[in-house]
Amino acid sequence: MKQDGPLLDCHLFVCTNTRDVGESCGKKDSAMLRDNLKEWAAKAHPEWRGRVRVNASGCLGHCKRGIAAVMYPQGHWFTELKKDDDAVLREAIESTMNSVTKLSMEPVPEKTTNEN
């Protein structure tokens, strides 16, 4: 299988599904939450372009528990979110990106030879 683009360090999906009947994340203004996060990532961290994405998703199956989101490749799930809980998700993204940056900035140990 061929990979057509770079792997993302952090891909957040926020459920924006709206049902005509019953509960759904879209009825809880989840699109506003996603829009705020997307704008924040682009403006506050332009260095993340191509490494972080915030997307809308279809139903994630947790509508009764508030707005749902999932972060990949970490596999972290967030439920019971409200439209103004972007700080929680920003913190999770920043934590992930700080870990990725730290790991990628660690110097590679030099090979040593044993000359006996």
ABEGO torsion letter per residue (X at the ends): XBBABBBBABBBBBBABBBABEBBAAAAGAAAAAAAAAAAAAAABAAABGABBBBBBBBAGAAAAEBBBBBOAAGBBBBGBBAAAAAAAAAAAAAAAAAAAAAAABBBBBBBBBBX
